[in-house]
């Protein structure tokens, strides 16, 4: 990681003190955080541009959130109910029988 992210040689890495190593790790974390923020800004710009373009050529109007939703913008759905193996087998039989009746 040090070689790829910061261009540090392995020799220099193995000579680092713990304090120096922690500063370099903090630098890497800051770089990663900055990249994430840049990506988010780019996605906001992209979805705004896409919605503007779509709205200019279509009668139907959409919002930028319709183009792309960030994870925190997605509404939490209700938890999926678990189905027992017996109920699953019954449902498969029903579907199979319905297909046979319909000739599929």
SULVENVEN-V305779 format. One record per helix or strand of 2 or more residues. SS is the DSSP state (a for helix, b for strand). FROM is the first residue (numbers start at 1). LEN is the number of residues. If there is no record, write none. Layout:
ss=[SS;SS]
from=[FROM;FROM]
len=[LEN;LEN]
This chain:
ss=[a;a;a;a;a;a]
from=[2;10;18;64;71;85]
len=[5;5;40;4;3;18]
